[in-house]
Amino acid sequence: QAQLLESGGGLVQAGGSLRLSCAASGRTFSTYNMAWYRQTPGKERGFVAAITLSGGSTRYADSMKGRFTISRNNAKNTAYLQMNSLKPEDTAVYYCAASRSWSTDFGTYVYWGQGTQVTVSS
């Protein structure tokens, strides 16, 4: 079972950058595909980015392409989301998630962190 803990959220001005981290417990981090989702009040949790077990493949939501970069360090049991050129509409709670299946489908991710708030001011 994986336990996930996000960090790195905060308040940033539009155009700024943040790097989120997702630290996983246990020795099986490298056996999980990892993803980031985000959620705003009253809306469903939406896909942001995903990365395969080894980090060899990534996938992004269209609105994040070119601005966000997902990565992972299996030796440190940590996944990252580098967010550049942030916009006010990026304001959300960001969650990391883990799955043994490779998918952008919310339902395939069985382990979730508690989330970290990102607020982008205009």
Phi and psi in degrees as a GROMACS rama.xvg file:
@    title "Ramachandran Plot"
@    xaxis  label "Phi"
@    yaxis  label "Psi"
@TYPE xy
-102.381  136.294  ALA-2
-113.686  132.326  GLN-3
-119.671  140.421  LEU-4
-136.161  115.663  LEU-5
-86.9039  153.329  GLU-6
-154.598  167.402  SER-7
103.846  -4.38183  GLY-8
-71.5099  171.656  GLY-9
163.666  -164.497  GLY-10
-103.355  130.527  LEU-11
-142.646  151.299  VAL-12
-79.0407  154.887  GLN-13
-54.615  137.792  ALA-14
91.5793  -11.3372  GLY-15
-83.7841  -174.638  GLY-16
-132.04  153.066  SER-17
-143.694  151.708  LEU-18
-121.987  119.713  ARG-19
-91.9824  145.856  LEU-20
-122.122  149.631  SER-21
-132.34  105.351  CYS-22
-93.091  130.593  ALA-23
-110.385  141.485  ALA-24
-88.6041  164.863  SER-25
88.1575  178.303  GLY-26
-106.159  8.71375  ARG-27
-111.042  17.4078  THR-28
-54.8324  -40.3251  PHE-29
-70.7124  -5.92292  SER-30
-96.9533  4.21721  THR-31
-116.021  136.343  TYR-32
-73.7539  144.103  ASN-33
-118.986  151.327  MET-34
-146.947  160.528  ALA-35
-118.807  136.585  TRP-36
-126.388  164.832  TYR-37
-141.828  156.583  ARG-38
-146.114  136.8  GLN-39
-114.576  157.878  THR-40
-54.5339  132.418  PRO-41
82.2552  0.0484091  GLY-42
-120.346  158.539  LYS-43
-73.8259  157.065  GLU-44
-68.1738  127.52  ARG-45
-112.222  146.402  GLY-46
-67.3791  137.069  PHE-47
-112.939  -57.3589  VAL-48
-162.195  157.668  ALA-49
-143.634  156.214  ALA-50
-142.748  142.169  ILE-51
-76.6271  175.877  THR-52
-51.1511  -47.5682  LEU-53
-92.7817  -6.92667  SER-54
86.951  6.12787  GLY-55
-73.2424  -23.2178  GLY-56
-132.514  145.235  SER-57
-134.365  162.588  THR-58
-146.506  144.052  ARG-59
-132.726  150.414  TYR-60
-67.5283  148.07  ALA-61
-55.9878  -39.3012  ASP-62
-73.3563  -10.5011  SER-63
-102.669  -13.9072  MET-64
-59.8612  131.971  LYS-65
86.9042  -14.5285  GLY-66
-112.319  -36.3114  ARG-67
-108.848  146.725  PHE-68
-133.956  124.055  THR-69
-97.432  141.615  ILE-70
-150.53  173.763  SER-71
-152.249  154.67  ARG-72
-129.259  100.944  ASN-73
-67.3189  -27.5  ASN-74
-67.7603  -26.2972  ALA-75
-103.996  2.8077  LYS-76
53.9314  42.1963  ASN-77
-137.333  138.498  THR-78
-111.511  154.542  ALA-79
-131.85  156  TYR-80
-135.762  106.688  LEU-81
-86.9994  123.187  GLN-82
-118.951  118.021  MET-83
-116.859  164.254  ASN-84
49.6554  48.4346  SER-85
-66.7893  146.603  LEU-86
-120.959  155.968  LYS-87
-54.7937  -32.3555  PRO-88
-72.9335  -5.48473  GLU-89
-82.7632  -7.23623  ASP-90
-59.4729  124.868  THR-91
-177.388  170.815  ALA-92
-89.7558  127.974  VAL-93
-103.785  130.93  TYR-94
-119.311  141.428  TYR-95
-101.034  155.713  CYS-96
-148.023  155.788  ALA-97
-130.261  142.861  ALA-98
-150.386  148.103  SER-99
-84.3606  -9.81224  ARG-100
-99.7482  148.922  SER-101
-94.8677  111.314  TRP-102
-165.873  159.241  SER-103
-101.471  1.48328  THR-104
-73.3354  122.157  ASP-105
-49.5762  -39.8404  PHE-106
-69.5143  -15.1066  GLY-107
-85.1655  -11.3894  THR-108
-92.8727  118.21  TYR-109
-101.592  -19.3761  VAL-110
-117.734  134.267  TYR-111
-134.115  146.494  TRP-112
-85.1154  -178.527  GLY-113
-83.029  -16.548  GLN-114
97.659  153.715  GLY-115
-136.428  134.588  THR-116
-80.9067  131.678  GLN-117
-118.917  125.213  VAL-118
-124.703  124.206  THR-119
-112.633  118.451  VAL-120
-92.1576  148.38  SER-121
